[in-house]
Amino acid sequence: KGLVLVSCVFNRAAAFAPNDIRRSTARNINNINTPSQVFGGYAPVSTSAQSLLERSKSTYLNAQSNENDEEGFFTDLSINPVYAAPWAVFVIAATYTSMSEPSGASQVLIDNFIADPLHPGFGSSLFETVWNAIGVIALPYACLVMPGAKGQKLNPVPFLFLSSFAGYGSMGLFMSTRTPQPSIDKDDLGWFTKNVLENKIFNWALVAFFASAYWSSGAAVDLLTHPIGTLQEFKDMISGSALGTATTVDFLILCMTGASLIPEDLKRRGFDDDRKVKLISASTLLVPALGLTVYSALRPSLDEE
């Protein structure tokens, strides 16, 4: 409306101007766009103003398009309940047992471990194996997770490191957002994955390390000579300690979720026999943690192309 008012005042003033000025004014007015060309009848706008509006509109649309093209963290984010549920179970179990355990029971385990890390004297050779294995289970886990790390919402590396201390409390956060990667090329792997985690020497070294955890603690001999008594001893030991219960639940969840990654890993390696894949996955649970290392050592290599 302001532009219309200015135009009217300008036209009335031009009526009293000399003829040559009025002719010049008429020519300038003819260069102004009609209302329908710009604002649909609200006000006339000059060519330069219209050009400015068009450039502004184009800039705004381009900005909107770029914003839509950029993927945020929550774009296409999905939570896998198969891995989220065990994480919730672990957190609930750890919280409940810590609130209900006898005072100082977990601290005794920690003190024993600090006093003698190699032979902490937990009162159960099987729990000693679990305790030692869970601190390094991130290594066989990495052999299964890292080949499919490309394209994931979260980088698995920090979660693998933290799992040495927090177990599935850390790893479960990554696993809950993880998407399957059944087809990859070896050229897509990072240097550490290609040259270390896929290296058979490293894989067999892990087998030897985890086998020694069962042997040095005496759990291997105890399970072979008196399995029922060993399991009862293990049950009695963890039942009175929140740390013992939480560690055991954590260890079992890590082993089971690790076994669940084997079918996908075998598919990446061109092995599609479903029946054999299921048997191989289940067999890794016969000797928890050690089974994952044996699988990594025996699995087929990834294709080079």
PENORHU-V179135 format. One line per field, one symbol per residue. phi: phi as a letter, one per 40 degrees, with the letter a starting at -180 (. if undefined). burial: 1 if it has 9 or more other ideal C-beta (glycine too) atoms within 8 Angstrom, else 0. Layout:
# PENORHU-V179135
phi: ???
burial: ???
This chain:
# PENORHU-V179135
phi: .ccccccccccccccccdccccccccccccccccdccbbghcacbccccccccccccccccccccccccccccccfcbbcccbccccccccccccccccbccdgcccccccccccaccbcgcgacccccdcccccbccccccccccdbccgccbccdcccccccbbfcdcccccccbcbcbcbabccccccccccbccccccccccdccccccccccgcccccccacccccccccccccbaccccccccdccccccccccccdcccccbgbbcdccccccccccccbdgcccccccccccccccb
burial: 00110010011001000000110010000001101001000011110001001000000000000000000000000001001101101110110011001000110111011000000101011111111111011101111111111001010100110110001111111111111010010100100011001100011101101110111011100110001001101101110111111111111111111111111111111010000011011101100111111111101001000
